[in-house]
Amino acid sequence: MAQSDIVTVTLNPALDLATSASDIRPGPKLRCTAPRQDPGGGGINVSRAIRTLGGTSTPLVALGGATGETLAQLLRAEGIAPEVLAAPGETRQSLAVTDRKTGLQFRFVLPGPDWGEAETGAALAACAALAGPGSWLVLSGSQPPGVPDRFPLDLAAALAPGGAKLVVDTSGPALREIAGAADGGPVPALLRFDNQEASELAGARLNGVQGAGSFAADLVARGVAGAVIIACGADGSVLATPGEVIYCKAARVPVVSKIGAGDSFVAAAVLELARGGTLAEALHHGTAAACAAVMTPATRLCTAEDTARLLPECQLRVLQRGS
């Protein structure tokens, strides 16, 4: 199926290690199973999921040191050829440990290396060079220490002359910077985050999907992004555009691991957009992929078969239409 070009950006990748142990508690040595290694980081996972779903993308990944080389080799083994951006220092690692006795999962995430102005400028230039007219560029995951909070807005400005469309899936200070933007400059075409982050931005707990939808609509009305998606956990996700607010109810599935659900959502949504789909169709496909992802263990993502099977169970409903 024909699709526009997709570029994913991962400034703070990680070598993801996943293992399990029995009866996790402080004190004694915990004997773990052999670890599974996966290339990790928001944009990387989006590219991996896009490939699983039958699409193509170009991952731009900042890598450094021996860990970075291991990560690149893992990507190539999956048939994904990354565009490598030189990162200062050693690429970080993350660890997920599942307690076999309780089924609980413990996730340990290390910080990435510190960046300076030169590395940030090189990243902006590389993104602008890779993203051609009509392409989709996905900025997903955390930012390395030292990268300015307004990097997503600077990236939107860098892409504007070339006509590429920016999708941002972020959190923390970078998200607050986007939400507070008031300079009238270029903004992301699509912004995604979860309901916990939405409540923090709003300064109050939002009332279910209706509250999330109203808040998303307010952000779109203020010009924060062309469209906003807020993930509402097991309830699904809401989408606000200038014309309406749409809710997609999640399918009821057994939850094995929540790792990768957000990245699978973004992958399926952007792939649908790159294939000419509407934002509502992107919401629909993204929700199905997120449901498929939570059914898989550890650091694994959605599967194409489960995503397609769950699509009819994820139901769209209009919450609000513009006047």
Sequence and secondary structure as in RCSB ss.txt:
>XXXX:A:sequence
MAQSDIVTVTLNPALDLATSASDIRPGPKLRCTAPRQDPGGGGINVSRAIRTLGGTSTPLVALGGATGETLAQLL
RAEGIAPEVLAAPGETRQSLAVTDRKTGLQFRFVLPGPDWGEAETGAALAACAALAGPGSWLVLSGSQPPGVPDR
FPLDLAAALAPGGAKLVVDTSGPALREIAGAADGGPVPALLRFDNQEASELAGARLNGVQGAGSFAADLVARGVA
GAVIIACGADGSVLATPGEVIYCKAARVPVVSKIGAGDSFVAAAVLELARGGTLAEALHHGTAAACAAVMTPATR
LCTAEDTARLLPECQLRVLQRGS
>XXXX:A:secstr
     EEEEESS EEEEEEEESS  SSS       EEEEESHHHHHHHHHHHTT   EEEEEE HHHHHHHHHHH
HHTT   EEEE SS  EEEEEEEETTT  EEEEE       HHHHHHHHHHHHHH  TT EEEEES   TTS TT
HHHHHHHHHGGGT EEEEE  HHHHHHHHT  S     SEEEEEHHHHHHHHTS   HHHHHHHHHHHHHHTTS 
S EEEE GGGEEEEE SSEEEEEE      S  TTHHHHHHHHHHHHHHTT  HHHHHHHHHHHHHHHTTS TT 
   HHHHHHHGGGSEEEEEEE  
